[in-house]
Amino acid sequence: MSVPPLLGPGLVVRRVSVRCEDVVFVRGVLEASEGLGILFAEQGGELVLAAPEALDNALDELVDDLLKELCNKA
């Protein structure tokens, strides 16, 4: 049974859907972005990215770049 991540005030959340084989790539990019945010894999390629509100623009840029990269990869 899947339990949703506990996300509260002060965090922004972006939901992203990627291919299952791309989850490790997304995790690696987020981890390389030292301290930007955290990733929760809900099921397969259904991801939740969360970051502090102060980093919402940086998280949006990261998501945009990831989606561009993954779309070019397909």
Distance bins in CASP14 RR format, pairs under 12 A and 6 or more apart:
PFRMAT RR
TARGET T0000
AUTHOR 0000-0000-0000
RMODE 2
METHOD distances of the structure
MODEL  1
1 42 0 0 0 0 0 1 0 0 0 0 0
1 43 0 0 0 0 0 1 0 0 0 0 0
2 40 0 0 0 0 0 1 0 0 0 0 0
2 41 0 0 0 0 1 0 0 0 0 0 0
2 42 1 0 1 0 0 0 0 0 0 0 0
2 43 1 0 0 1 0 0 0 0 0 0 0
2 44 0 0 0 0 0 1 0 0 0 0 0
2 46 0 0 0 0 1 0 0 0 0 0 0
2 48 0 0 0 0 0 1 0 0 0 0 0
3 40 0 0 0 0 1 0 0 0 0 0 0
3 42 0 0 0 0 1 0 0 0 0 0 0
3 43 0 0 0 0 0 1 0 0 0 0 0
3 48 0 0 0 0 0 1 0 0 0 0 0
4 13 0 0 0 0 0 1 0 0 0 0 0
4 15 0 0 0 0 0 1 0 0 0 0 0
4 40 0 0 0 0 1 0 0 0 0 0 0
4 41 0 0 0 0 0 1 0 0 0 0 0
4 42 1 0 0 1 0 0 0 0 0 0 0
4 43 0 0 0 0 0 1 0 0 0 0 0
4 46 0 0 0 0 0 1 0 0 0 0 0
4 48 0 0 0 0 1 0 0 0 0 0 0
4 50 0 0 0 0 0 1 0 0 0 0 0
5 11 0 0 0 0 1 0 0 0 0 0 0
5 13 0 0 0 0 1 0 0 0 0 0 0
5 15 0 0 0 0 0 1 0 0 0 0 0
5 37 0 0 0 0 0 1 0 0 0 0 0
5 38 0 0 0 0 1 0 0 0 0 0 0
5 39 0 0 0 0 1 0 0 0 0 0 0
5 40 1 0 1 0 0 0 0 0 0 0 0
5 41 0 0 0 0 1 0 0 0 0 0 0
5 42 0 0 0 0 1 0 0 0 0 0 0
5 46 0 0 0 0 0 1 0 0 0 0 0
5 47 0 0 0 0 0 1 0 0 0 0 0
5 48 1 0 1 0 0 0 0 0 0 0 0
5 49 0 0 0 0 0 1 0 0 0 0 0
5 50 1 0 0 1 0 0 0 0 0 0 0
6 13 0 0 0 0 0 1 0 0 0 0 0
6 38 0 0 0 0 0 1 0 0 0 0 0
6 40 0 0 0 0 1 0 0 0 0 0 0
6 48 0 0 0 0 0 1 0 0 0 0 0
6 50 0 0 0 0 0 1 0 0 0 0 0
7 13 1 0 1 0 0 0 0 0 0 0 0
7 14 0 0 0 0 0 1 0 0 0 0 0
7 15 0 0 0 0 0 1 0 0 0 0 0
7 37 0 0 0 0 0 1 0 0 0 0 0
7 38 0 0 0 0 1 0 0 0 0 0 0
7 40 0 0 0 0 1 0 0 0 0 0 0
7 48 1 0 0 1 0 0 0 0 0 0 0
7 49 0 0 0 0 0 1 0 0 0 0 0
7 50 1 0 1 0 0 0 0 0 0 0 0
7 51 0 0 0 0 0 1 0 0 0 0 0
7 52 0 0 0 0 0 1 0 0 0 0 0
7 53 0 0 0 0 0 1 0 0 0 0 0
8 50 0 0 0 0 1 0 0 0 0 0 0
8 52 0 0 0 0 0 1 0 0 0 0 0
8 53 0 0 0 0 0 1 0 0 0 0 0
9 50 0 0 0 0 0 1 0 0 0 0 0
9 52 0 0 0 0 0 1 0 0 0 0 0
9 53 0 0 0 0 1 0 0 0 0 0 0
10 50 0 0 0 0 1 0 0 0 0 0 0
10 51 0 0 0 0 1 0 0 0 0 0 0
10 52 1 0 0 1 0 0 0 0 0 0 0
10 53 1 0 1 0 0 0 0 0 0 0 0
10 54 0 0 0 0 1 0 0 0 0 0 0
10 55 0 0 0 0 0 1 0 0 0 0 0
10 56 0 0 0 0 1 0 0 0 0 0 0
11 37 0 0 0 0 1 0 0 0 0 0 0
11 38 0 0 0 0 1 0 0 0 0 0 0
11 40 0 0 0 0 0 1 0 0 0 0 0
11 48 0 0 0 0 0 1 0 0 0 0 0
11 49 0 0 0 0 0 1 0 0 0 0 0
11 50 1 0 1 0 0 0 0 0 0 0 0
11 51 1 0 0 1 0 0 0 0 0 0 0
11 52 1 0 0 1 0 0 0 0 0 0 0
11 53 1 0 0 1 0 0 0 0 0 0 0
11 54 0 0 0 0 0 1 0 0 0 0 0
11 55 0 0 0 0 1 0 0 0 0 0 0
11 56 0 0 0 0 1 0 0 0 0 0 0
11 59 0 0 0 0 1 0 0 0 0 0 0
12 36 0 0 0 0 0 1 0 0 0 0 0
12 37 0 0 0 0 1 0 0 0 0 0 0
12 38 0 0 0 0 0 1 0 0 0 0 0
12 48 0 0 0 0 0 1 0 0 0 0 0
12 49 0 0 0 0 1 0 0 0 0 0 0
12 50 1 0 0 1 0 0 0 0 0 0 0
12 51 1 0 1 0 0 0 0 0 0 0 0
12 52 1 0 0 1 0 0 0 0 0 0 0
12 53 1 0 1 0 0 0 0 0 0 0 0
12 54 0 0 0 0 1 0 0 0 0 0 0
12 55 1 0 0 1 0 0 0 0 0 0 0
12 56 1 0 1 0 0 0 0 0 0 0 0
12 57 0 0 0 0 1 0 0 0 0 0 0
12 58 0 0 0 0 0 1 0 0 0 0 0
12 59 1 0 0 1 0 0 0 0 0 0 0
12 60 0 0 0 0 1 0 0 0 0 0 0
12 62 0 0 0 0 0 1 0 0 0 0 0
12 63 0 0 0 0 0 1 0 0 0 0 0
13 37 0 0 0 0 0 1 0 0 0 0 0
13 38 0 0 0 0 0 1 0 0 0 0 0
13 39 0 0 0 0 0 1 0 0 0 0 0
13 40 0 0 0 0 1 0 0 0 0 0 0
13 42 0 0 0 0 0 1 0 0 0 0 0
13 47 0 0 0 0 0 1 0 0 0 0 0
13 48 1 0 1 0 0 0 0 0 0 0 0
13 49 1 0 0 1 0 0 0 0 0 0 0
13 50 1 0 1 0 0 0 0 0 0 0 0
13 51 0 0 0 0 1 0 0 0 0 0 0
13 52 0 0 0 0 0 1 0 0 0 0 0
13 53 0 0 0 0 0 1 0 0 0 0 0
13 56 0 0 0 0 1 0 0 0 0 0 0
13 59 0 0 0 0 1 0 0 0 0 0 0
13 60 0 0 0 0 0 1 0 0 0 0 0
13 63 0 0 0 0 0 1 0 0 0 0 0
14 26 0 0 0 0 0 1 0 0 0 0 0
14 30 0 0 0 0 0 1 0 0 0 0 0
14 36 0 0 0 0 0 1 0 0 0 0 0
14 37 0 0 0 0 0 1 0 0 0 0 0
14 38 0 0 0 0 0 1 0 0 0 0 0
14 39 0 0 0 0 0 1 0 0 0 0 0
14 40 0 0 0 0 0 1 0 0 0 0 0
14 47 0 0 0 0 1 0 0 0 0 0 0
14 48 1 0 0 1 0 0 0 0 0 0 0
14 49 1 0 1 0 0 0 0 0 0 0 0
14 50 1 0 0 1 0 0 0 0 0 0 0
14 51 0 0 0 0 1 0 0 0 0 0 0
14 55 0 0 0 0 0 1 0 0 0 0 0
14 56 0 0 0 0 1 0 0 0 0 0 0
14 57 0 0 0 0 0 1 0 0 0 0 0
14 58 0 0 0 0 0 1 0 0 0 0 0
14 59 1 0 0 1 0 0 0 0 0 0 0
14 60 1 0 0 1 0 0 0 0 0 0 0
14 61 0 0 0 0 0 1 0 0 0 0 0
14 62 0 0 0 0 1 0 0 0 0 0 0
14 63 1 0 1 0 0 0 0 0 0 0 0
14 64 0 0 0 0 0 1 0 0 0 0 0
14 66 0 0 0 0 1 0 0 0 0 0 0
14 67 0 0 0 0 0 1 0 0 0 0 0
15 39 0 0 0 0 0 1 0 0 0 0 0
15 40 0 0 0 0 1 0 0 0 0 0 0
15 41 0 0 0 0 0 1 0 0 0 0 0
15 42 0 0 0 0 1 0 0 0 0 0 0
15 43 0 0 0 0 0 1 0 0 0 0 0
15 45 0 0 0 0 0 1 0 0 0 0 0
15 46 1 0 0 1 0 0 0 0 0 0 0
15 47 1 0 0 1 0 0 0 0 0 0 0
15 48 1 0 1 0 0 0 0 0 0 0 0
15 49 1 0 0 1 0 0 0 0 0 0 0
15 50 0 0 0 0 0 1 0 0 0 0 0
15 59 0 0 0 0 0 1 0 0 0 0 0
15 63 0 0 0 0 1 0 0 0 0 0 0
16 22 0 0 0 0 1 0 0 0 0 0 0
16 23 0 0 0 0 1 0 0 0 0 0 0
16 25 0 0 0 0 0 1 0 0 0 0 0
16 26 1 0 0 1 0 0 0 0 0 0 0
16 27 0 0 0 0 0 1 0 0 0 0 0
16 29 0 0 0 0 0 1 0 0 0 0 0
16 30 0 0 0 0 0 1 0 0 0 0 0
16 39 0 0 0 0 1 0 0 0 0 0 0
16 40 0 0 0 0 0 1 0 0 0 0 0
16 41 0 0 0 0 0 1 0 0 0 0 0
16 42 0 0 0 0 0 1 0 0 0 0 0
16 44 0 0 0 0 0 1 0 0 0 0 0
16 45 0 0 0 0 1 0 0 0 0 0 0
16 46 0 0 0 0 1 0 0 0 0 0 0
16 47 1 0 1 0 0 0 0 0 0 0 0
16 48 1 0 0 1 0 0 0 0 0 0 0
16 49 1 0 0 1 0 0 0 0 0 0 0
16 50 0 0 0 0 0 1 0 0 0 0 0
16 59 0 0 0 0 0 1 0 0 0 0 0
16 60 0 0 0 0 0 1 0 0 0 0 0
16 62 0 0 0 0 0 1 0 0 0 0 0
16 63 1 0 0 1 0 0 0 0 0 0 0
16 64 0 0 0 0 0 1 0 0 0 0 0
16 65 0 0 0 0 0 1 0 0 0 0 0
16 66 1 0 0 1 0 0 0 0 0 0 0
16 67 1 0 0 1 0 0 0 0 0 0 0
16 70 0 0 0 0 1 0 0 0 0 0 0
17 23 0 0 0 0 0 1 0 0 0 0 0
17 26 0 0 0 0 0 1 0 0 0 0 0
17 41 0 0 0 0 0 1 0 0 0 0 0
17 42 0 0 0 0 1 0 0 0 0 0 0
17 43 0 0 0 0 0 1 0 0 0 0 0
17 44 0 0 0 0 1 0 0 0 0 0 0
17 45 1 0 0 1 0 0 0 0 0 0 0
17 46 1 0 1 0 0 0 0 0 0 0 0
17 47 1 0 0 1 0 0 0 0 0 0 0
17 48 0 0 0 0 0 1 0 0 0 0 0
17 49 0 0 0 0 0 1 0 0 0 0 0
17 63 0 0 0 0 0 1 0 0 0 0 0
17 66 0 0 0 0 0 1 0 0 0 0 0
17 67 0 0 0 0 1 0 0 0 0 0 0
17 70 0 0 0 0 0 1 0 0 0 0 0
18 24 0 0 0 0 0 1 0 0 0 0 0
18 25 0 0 0 0 1 0 0 0 0 0 0
18 26 1 0 1 0 0 0 0 0 0 0 0
18 27 0 0 0 0 0 1 0 0 0 0 0
18 29 0 0 0 0 0 1 0 0 0 0 0
18 30 0 0 0 0 0 1 0 0 0 0 0
18 39 0 0 0 0 0 1 0 0 0 0 0
18 41 0 0 0 0 1 0 0 0 0 0 0
18 42 0 0 0 0 0 1 0 0 0 0 0
18 44 0 0 0 0 1 0 0 0 0 0 0
18 45 1 0 1 0 0 0 0 0 0 0 0
18 46 0 0 0 0 1 0 0 0 0 0 0
18 47 1 0 0 1 0 0 0 0 0 0 0
18 48 0 0 0 0 0 1 0 0 0 0 0
18 49 0 0 0 0 0 1 0 0 0 0 0
18 63 0 0 0 0 0 1 0 0 0 0 0
18 66 1 0 0 1 0 0 0 0 0 0 0
18 67 0 0 0 0 1 0 0 0 0 0 0
18 69 0 0 0 0 0 1 0 0 0 0 0
18 70 1 0 1 0 0 0 0 0 0 0 0
18 71 0 0 0 0 0 1 0 0 0 0 0
18 73 0 0 0 0 0 1 0 0 0 0 0
18 74 0 0 0 0 0 1 0 0 0 0 0
19 25 0 0 0 0 1 0 0 0 0 0 0
19 26 0 0 0 0 0 1 0 0 0 0 0
19 44 0 0 0 0 1 0 0 0 0 0 0
19 45 1 0 0 1 0 0 0 0 0 0 0
19 46 0 0 0 0 0 1 0 0 0 0 0
19 47 0 0 0 0 0 1 0 0 0 0 0
19 67 0 0 0 0 0 1 0 0 0 0 0
19 70 1 0 0 1 0 0 0 0 0 0 0
19 71 0 0 0 0 0 1 0 0 0 0 0
19 73 0 0 0 0 1 0 0 0 0 0 0
19 74 0 0 0 0 1 0 0 0 0 0 0
20 26 0 0 0 0 0 1 0 0 0 0 0
20 41 0 0 0 0 1 0 0 0 0 0 0
20 43 0 0 0 0 1 0 0 0 0 0 0
20 44 1 0 1 0 0 0 0 0 0 0 0
20 45 1 0 1 0 0 0 0 0 0 0 0
20 46 0 0 0 0 1 0 0 0 0 0 0
20 47 0 0 0 0 0 1 0 0 0 0 0
21 44 0 0 0 0 0 1 0 0 0 0 0
21 45 0 0 0 0 1 0 0 0 0 0 0
21 70 0 0 0 0 0 1 0 0 0 0 0
21 73 0 0 0 0 0 1 0 0 0 0 0
21 74 0 0 0 0 0 1 0 0 0 0 0
22 28 0 0 0 0 0 1 0 0 0 0 0
22 29 0 0 0 0 0 1 0 0 0 0 0
22 39 0 0 0 0 0 1 0 0 0 0 0
22 41 0 0 0 0 0 1 0 0 0 0 0
22 44 0 0 0 0 0 1 0 0 0 0 0
22 45 1 0 0 1 0 0 0 0 0 0 0
22 46 0 0 0 0 0 1 0 0 0 0 0
22 47 0 0 0 0 1 0 0 0 0 0 0
22 66 0 0 0 0 1 0 0 0 0 0 0
22 67 0 0 0 0 0 1 0 0 0 0 0
22 69 0 0 0 0 1 0 0 0 0 0 0
22 70 1 0 1 0 0 0 0 0 0 0 0
22 71 0 0 0 0 0 1 0 0 0 0 0
22 73 1 0 0 1 0 0 0 0 0 0 0
22 74 0 0 0 0 1 0 0 0 0 0 0
23 29 0 0 0 0 0 1 0 0 0 0 0
23 30 0 0 0 0 0 1 0 0 0 0 0
23 39 0 0 0 0 1 0 0 0 0 0 0
23 40 0 0 0 0 0 1 0 0 0 0 0
23 41 1 0 1 0 0 0 0 0 0 0 0
23 42 0 0 0 0 0 1 0 0 0 0 0
23 43 0 0 0 0 0 1 0 0 0 0 0
23 44 1 0 0 1 0 0 0 0 0 0 0
23 45 1 0 1 0 0 0 0 0 0 0 0
23 46 0 0 0 0 1 0 0 0 0 0 0
23 47 1 0 0 1 0 0 0 0 0 0 0
23 48 0 0 0 0 0 1 0 0 0 0 0
23 49 0 0 0 0 0 1 0 0 0 0 0
23 66 0 0 0 0 0 1 0 0 0 0 0
23 70 0 0 0 0 0 1 0 0 0 0 0
24 30 0 0 0 0 0 1 0 0 0 0 0
24 31 0 0 0 0 0 1 0 0 0 0 0
24 39 0 0 0 0 0 1 0 0 0 0 0
24 41 0 0 0 0 1 0 0 0 0 0 0
24 44 0 0 0 0 0 1 0 0 0 0 0
24 45 0 0 0 0 0 1 0 0 0 0 0
24 47 0 0 0 0 0 1 0 0 0 0 0
25 31 0 0 0 0 0 1 0 0 0 0 0
25 32 0 0 0 0 0 1 0 0 0 0 0
25 39 0 0 0 0 0 1 0 0 0 0 0
25 45 0 0 0 0 0 1 0 0 0 0 0
25 47 0 0 0 0 0 1 0 0 0 0 0
25 65 0 0 0 0 0 1 0 0 0 0 0
25 66 0 0 0 0 1 0 0 0 0 0 0
25 67 0 0 0 0 0 1 0 0 0 0 0
25 69 0 0 0 0 1 0 0 0 0 0 0
25 70 1 0 0 1 0 0 0 0 0 0 0
25 73 0 0 0 0 1 0 0 0 0 0 0
26 32 0 0 0 0 0 1 0 0 0 0 0
26 33 0 0 0 0 0 1 0 0 0 0 0
26 37 0 0 0 0 0 1 0 0 0 0 0
26 38 0 0 0 0 0 1 0 0 0 0 0
26 39 1 0 0 1 0 0 0 0 0 0 0
26 40 0 0 0 0 0 1 0 0 0 0 0
26 41 0 0 0 0 1 0 0 0 0 0 0
26 44 0 0 0 0 0 1 0 0 0 0 0
26 45 0 0 0 0 1 0 0 0 0 0 0
26 46 0 0 0 0 0 1 0 0 0 0 0
26 47 1 0 0 1 0 0 0 0 0 0 0
26 48 0 0 0 0 0 1 0 0 0 0 0
26 49 0 0 0 0 1 0 0 0 0 0 0
26 62 0 0 0 0 1 0 0 0 0 0 0
26 63 0 0 0 0 1 0 0 0 0 0 0
26 65 0 0 0 0 0 1 0 0 0 0 0
26 66 1 0 1 0 0 0 0 0 0 0 0
26 67 0 0 0 0 1 0 0 0 0 0 0
26 69 0 0 0 0 1 0 0 0 0 0 0
26 70 0 0 0 0 1 0 0 0 0 0 0
26 73 0 0 0 0 0 1 0 0 0 0 0
27 33 0 0 0 0 0 1 0 0 0 0 0
27 37 0 0 0 0 0 1 0 0 0 0 0
27 38 0 0 0 0 1 0 0 0 0 0 0
27 39 1 0 1 0 0 0 0 0 0 0 0
27 40 0 0 0 0 0 1 0 0 0 0 0
27 41 0 0 0 0 1 0 0 0 0 0 0
27 45 0 0 0 0 0 1 0 0 0 0 0
27 47 0 0 0 0 1 0 0 0 0 0 0
27 49 0 0 0 0 0 1 0 0 0 0 0
27 66 0 0 0 0 0 1 0 0 0 0 0
28 34 0 0 0 0 0 1 0 0 0 0 0
28 36 0 0 0 0 0 1 0 0 0 0 0
28 37 0 0 0 0 0 1 0 0 0 0 0
28 39 0 0 0 0 1 0 0 0 0 0 0
28 62 0 0 0 0 0 1 0 0 0 0 0
28 66 0 0 0 0 0 1 0 0 0 0 0
29 36 0 0 0 0 1 0 0 0 0 0 0
29 37 0 0 0 0 0 1 0 0 0 0 0
29 39 0 0 0 0 1 0 0 0 0 0 0
29 47 0 0 0 0 0 1 0 0 0 0 0
29 49 0 0 0 0 0 1 0 0 0 0 0
29 59 0 0 0 0 0 1 0 0 0 0 0
29 61 0 0 0 0 0 1 0 0 0 0 0
29 62 1 0 0 1 0 0 0 0 0 0 0
29 63 0 0 0 0 0 1 0 0 0 0 0
29 65 0 0 0 0 1 0 0 0 0 0 0
29 66 1 0 0 1 0 0 0 0 0 0 0
29 67 0 0 0 0 0 1 0 0 0 0 0
29 68 0 0 0 0 0 1 0 0 0 0 0
29 69 0 0 0 0 1 0 0 0 0 0 0
29 70 0 0 0 0 0 1 0 0 0 0 0
30 36 1 0 0 1 0 0 0 0 0 0 0
30 37 1 0 0 1 0 0 0 0 0 0 0
30 38 1 0 0 1 0 0 0 0 0 0 0
30 39 1 0 1 0 0 0 0 0 0 0 0
30 40 0 0 0 0 0 1 0 0 0 0 0
30 41 0 0 0 0 0 1 0 0 0 0 0
30 47 0 0 0 0 1 0 0 0 0 0 0
30 48 0 0 0 0 0 1 0 0 0 0 0
30 49 1 0 0 1 0 0 0 0 0 0 0
30 50 0 0 0 0 0 1 0 0 0 0 0
30 51 0 0 0 0 1 0 0 0 0 0 0
30 55 0 0 0 0 0 1 0 0 0 0 0
30 58 0 0 0 0 0 1 0 0 0 0 0
30 59 0 0 0 0 1 0 0 0 0 0 0
30 62 1 0 0 1 0 0 0 0 0 0 0
30 63 0 0 0 0 1 0 0 0 0 0 0
30 65 0 0 0 0 0 1 0 0 0 0 0
30 66 0 0 0 0 1 0 0 0 0 0 0
31 37 0 0 0 0 1 0 0 0 0 0 0
31 38 0 0 0 0 1 0 0 0 0 0 0
31 39 0 0 0 0 1 0 0 0 0 0 0
31 49 0 0 0 0 0 1 0 0 0 0 0
31 62 0 0 0 0 0 1 0 0 0 0 0
32 62 0 0 0 0 0 1 0 0 0 0 0
32 65 0 0 0 0 0 1 0 0 0 0 0
32 66 0 0 0 0 0 1 0 0 0 0 0
33 39 0 0 0 0 0 1 0 0 0 0 0
33 49 0 0 0 0 0 1 0 0 0 0 0
33 51 0 0 0 0 1 0 0 0 0 0 0
33 55 0 0 0 0 1 0 0 0 0 0 0
33 58 1 0 0 1 0 0 0 0 0 0 0
33 59 0 0 0 0 1 0 0 0 0 0 0
33 61 0 0 0 0 1 0 0 0 0 0 0
33 62 1 0 0 1 0 0 0 0 0 0 0
33 63 0 0 0 0 0 1 0 0 0 0 0
33 65 0 0 0 0 0 1 0 0 0 0 0
33 66 0 0 0 0 0 1 0 0 0 0 0
34 55 0 0 0 0 0 1 0 0 0 0 0
34 58 0 0 0 0 0 1 0 0 0 0 0
34 62 0 0 0 0 0 1 0 0 0 0 0
35 50 0 0 0 0 0 1 0 0 0 0 0
35 51 0 0 0 0 1 0 0 0 0 0 0
35 52 0 0 0 0 1 0 0 0 0 0 0
35 54 0 0 0 0 0 1 0 0 0 0 0
35 55 0 0 0 0 1 0 0 0 0 0 0
35 58 0 0 0 0 1 0 0 0 0 0 0
35 59 0 0 0 0 0 1 0 0 0 0 0
35 62 0 0 0 0 0 1 0 0 0 0 0
36 49 0 0 0 0 1 0 0 0 0 0 0
36 50 0 0 0 0 0 1 0 0 0 0 0
36 51 1 0 1 0 0 0 0 0 0 0 0
36 52 0 0 0 0 1 0 0 0 0 0 0
36 54 0 0 0 0 0 1 0 0 0 0 0
36 55 1 0 1 0 0 0 0 0 0 0 0
36 56 0 0 0 0 0 1 0 0 0 0 0
36 57 0 0 0 0 0 1 0 0 0 0 0
36 58 1 0 1 0 0 0 0 0 0 0 0
36 59 1 0 0 1 0 0 0 0 0 0 0
36 60 0 0 0 0 0 1 0 0 0 0 0
36 61 0 0 0 0 1 0 0 0 0 0 0
36 62 1 0 0 1 0 0 0 0 0 0 0
36 63 0 0 0 0 0 1 0 0 0 0 0
36 65 0 0 0 0 0 1 0 0 0 0 0
36 66 0 0 0 0 0 1 0 0 0 0 0
37 47 0 0 0 0 0 1 0 0 0 0 0
37 48 0 0 0 0 0 1 0 0 0 0 0
37 49 1 0 0 1 0 0 0 0 0 0 0
37 50 1 0 0 1 0 0 0 0 0 0 0
37 51 1 0 1 0 0 0 0 0 0 0 0
37 52 1 0 0 1 0 0 0 0 0 0 0
37 53 0 0 0 0 0 1 0 0 0 0 0
37 54 0 0 0 0 0 1 0 0 0 0 0
37 55 1 0 0 1 0 0 0 0 0 0 0
37 56 0 0 0 0 0 1 0 0 0 0 0
37 58 0 0 0 0 1 0 0 0 0 0 0
37 59 1 0 0 1 0 0 0 0 0 0 0
37 62 0 0 0 0 1 0 0 0 0 0 0
37 63 0 0 0 0 0 1 0 0 0 0 0
38 47 0 0 0 0 0 1 0 0 0 0 0
38 48 0 0 0 0 1 0 0 0 0 0 0
38 49 1 0 0 1 0 0 0 0 0 0 0
38 50 1 0 1 0 0 0 0 0 0 0 0
38 51 1 0 0 1 0 0 0 0 0 0 0
38 52 0 0 0 0 0 1 0 0 0 0 0
38 55 0 0 0 0 0 1 0 0 0 0 0
38 59 0 0 0 0 0 1 0 0 0 0 0
39 45 0 0 0 0 0 1 0 0 0 0 0
39 46 0 0 0 0 0 1 0 0 0 0 0
39 47 1 0 1 0 0 0 0 0 0 0 0
39 48 1 0 0 1 0 0 0 0 0 0 0
39 49 1 0 1 0 0 0 0 0 0 0 0
39 50 0 0 0 0 1 0 0 0 0 0 0
39 51 0 0 0 0 0 1 0 0 0 0 0
39 59 0 0 0 0 0 1 0 0 0 0 0
39 62 0 0 0 0 0 1 0 0 0 0 0
39 63 0 0 0 0 0 1 0 0 0 0 0
39 66 0 0 0 0 0 1 0 0 0 0 0
40 46 0 0 0 0 1 0 0 0 0 0 0
40 47 1 0 0 1 0 0 0 0 0 0 0
40 48 1 0 1 0 0 0 0 0 0 0 0
40 49 1 0 0 1 0 0 0 0 0 0 0
40 50 1 0 0 1 0 0 0 0 0 0 0
41 47 1 0 1 0 0 0 0 0 0 0 0
41 48 0 0 0 0 1 0 0 0 0 0 0
41 49 0 0 0 0 0 1 0 0 0 0 0
42 48 1 0 0 1 0 0 0 0 0 0 0
42 49 0 0 0 0 0 1 0 0 0 0 0
45 70 0 0 0 0 0 1 0 0 0 0 0
47 63 0 0 0 0 1 0 0 0 0 0 0
47 66 0 0 0 0 1 0 0 0 0 0 0
47 67 0 0 0 0 0 1 0 0 0 0 0
47 70 0 0 0 0 0 1 0 0 0 0 0
48 59 0 0 0 0 0 1 0 0 0 0 0
48 63 0 0 0 0 0 1 0 0 0 0 0
49 55 0 0 0 0 0 1 0 0 0 0 0
49 56 0 0 0 0 0 1 0 0 0 0 0
49 58 0 0 0 0 0 1 0 0 0 0 0
49 59 1 0 0 1 0 0 0 0 0 0 0
49 60 0 0 0 0 1 0 0 0 0 0 0
49 61 0 0 0 0 0 1 0 0 0 0 0
49 62 1 0 0 1 0 0 0 0 0 0 0
49 63 1 0 0 1 0 0 0 0 0 0 0
49 64 0 0 0 0 0 1 0 0 0 0 0
49 66 0 0 0 0 1 0 0 0 0 0 0
49 67 0 0 0 0 0 1 0 0 0 0 0
50 56 0 0 0 0 0 1 0 0 0 0 0
50 59 0 0 0 0 1 0 0 0 0 0 0
50 63 0 0 0 0 0 1 0 0 0 0 0
51 57 0 0 0 0 1 0 0 0 0 0 0
51 58 1 0 0 1 0 0 0 0 0 0 0
51 59 1 0 1 0 0 0 0 0 0 0 0
51 60 0 0 0 0 1 0 0 0 0 0 0
51 61 0 0 0 0 0 1 0 0 0 0 0
51 62 0 0 0 0 1 0 0 0 0 0 0
51 63 0 0 0 0 0 1 0 0 0 0 0
52 58 0 0 0 0 1 0 0 0 0 0 0
52 59 0 0 0 0 1 0 0 0 0 0 0
53 59 0 0 0 0 1 0 0 0 0 0 0
55 61 0 0 0 0 1 0 0 0 0 0 0
55 62 0 0 0 0 1 0 0 0 0 0 0
55 63 0 0 0 0 0 1 0 0 0 0 0
56 62 0 0 0 0 0 1 0 0 0 0 0
56 63 0 0 0 0 0 1 0 0 0 0 0
57 63 0 0 0 0 0 1 0 0 0 0 0
57 64 0 0 0 0 0 1 0 0 0 0 0
58 64 0 0 0 0 0 1 0 0 0 0 0
58 65 0 0 0 0 0 1 0 0 0 0 0
59 65 0 0 0 0 0 1 0 0 0 0 0
59 66 0 0 0 0 0 1 0 0 0 0 0
60 66 0 0 0 0 0 1 0 0 0 0 0
60 67 0 0 0 0 0 1 0 0 0 0 0
61 67 0 0 0 0 0 1 0 0 0 0 0
61 68 0 0 0 0 0 1 0 0 0 0 0
62 68 0 0 0 0 0 1 0 0 0 0 0
62 69 0 0 0 0 0 1 0 0 0 0 0
63 69 0 0 0 0 0 1 0 0 0 0 0
63 70 0 0 0 0 0 1 0 0 0 0 0
64 70 0 0 0 0 0 1 0 0 0 0 0
64 71 0 0 0 0 0 1 0 0 0 0 0
65 71 0 0 0 0 0 1 0 0 0 0 0
65 72 0 0 0 0 0 1 0 0 0 0 0
66 72 0 0 0 0 0 1 0 0 0 0 0
66 73 0 0 0 0 0 1 0 0 0 0 0
67 73 0 0 0 0 0 1 0 0 0 0 0
67 74 0 0 0 0 0 1 0 0 0 0 0
68 74 0 0 0 0 0 1 0 0 0 0 0
END
